């Protein structure tokens, strides 16, 4: 049973996995086809060893620079700044945005000892000043830290005289004001636009 | 107004259902019988939080695995279910996911003997009172307050870390966010304080013989934060590792006949001030919502002389719950009104025939 205990212990290294979930996963893995388990383990190891940060946008990629950065059909003068690689996946799935990305890998948070130096901000500044960039869209999360980071980047880029925008927040489309929560409605009113 | 409540597993109260009188509900019983628990339950039904338990799970009766409360007003119904892992709120039978959307379906204001600490205690106590009095009538205020506190925490940390590897631009960004949320809080406070003070003066001066008043002591110039003020004090803030101006450093200054209440008021006068402040909060709620909040009075009259007790009863508007070991003398105030009497003994609540 020592091996099983070790597996349960190690599965808990993953975020969101507590003792109970780890137990369930460990027993499930035992029931699975051995070949499938090997395939899973192999993919985990391969992904971890061959995925690297893109030297331009810092997204995770197998090729460097990444496919988005090398795609000439994309709008080259627009950069969307996000917190995590997973944010890129979400925006890409929608398929509406055709510009480039820049991934910060975190947000400024003095409490967690995260400063600008711990993020990919210097390279953003370099990228924007060395290329013909028309607009930087700051799409950090609408949290306190996301907002602080957005303000920080906006102040940093301001001397470059380019368009800097922040993604809007408010009511989800198709929803009724009647069913939205109070804070969302207040935010939506705050961010109102002239029509 | 709360018409009825059905409850299971709340504190020491034995499961049951109660119907309340429209005007005055008198709750009596010996110490420890559960008078405050009943008031707490009514408060909880409306606010989804307790005014005394820090840990909400403590509200669940010892030995039970959950509590459930169904309360109804004239045309609304709120339900709270709480067990050791989750809390479920619903209004009119529809589940509500955010507490802020639940709070306020039933307006409640609690008056207790501890309110004297709003006057006597630390500035934090007064800010807490002010913030909640405003937040319950302005949901965006609560949102801004929460955001402000988060920014403040980050900013204090950034100030403390500044000497080591400080970044001026990070402080600038934090300043901007602090100013943004701080000024939103100031805008609302400015507006509501005018009303609160007006009602406070009216009520207190009807109850006391001296002139009661309060003013707002603001750490920022003219109740407004800006970059020039923050720049001026930045060195000191870095040295102390603390944010020195903003809504979190302000205070209410209470006076009696123009002099500091803390030094010149008797205990009775402090109690009058505390009661008046809470009733002013209720009045503010009423003016905005056009609906009187339920007033919960926990032994409030006990420390007042009979004359003041009479004056207090005259000030109460809307539905009242009055918990005390002693029946107050009505002097005809509640003649021809709807009254109920409840007796609590060991957690069992019984309706008693009118006195």
Interface residues (C-beta under 8 A of the other chain):
Chain A: X108 X109 X110 X111 X113 X115 X116 X117 X144 X145 X147 X148 X149 X151 X152 X155 X156 X181 X182 X183 X186 X187 X190
Chain B: X97 X98 X100 X101 X139 X140 X142 X143 X147 X150 X151 X153 X154 X155 X157 X158 X161 X165 X167 X169 X170 X172 X173 X174 X176 X177
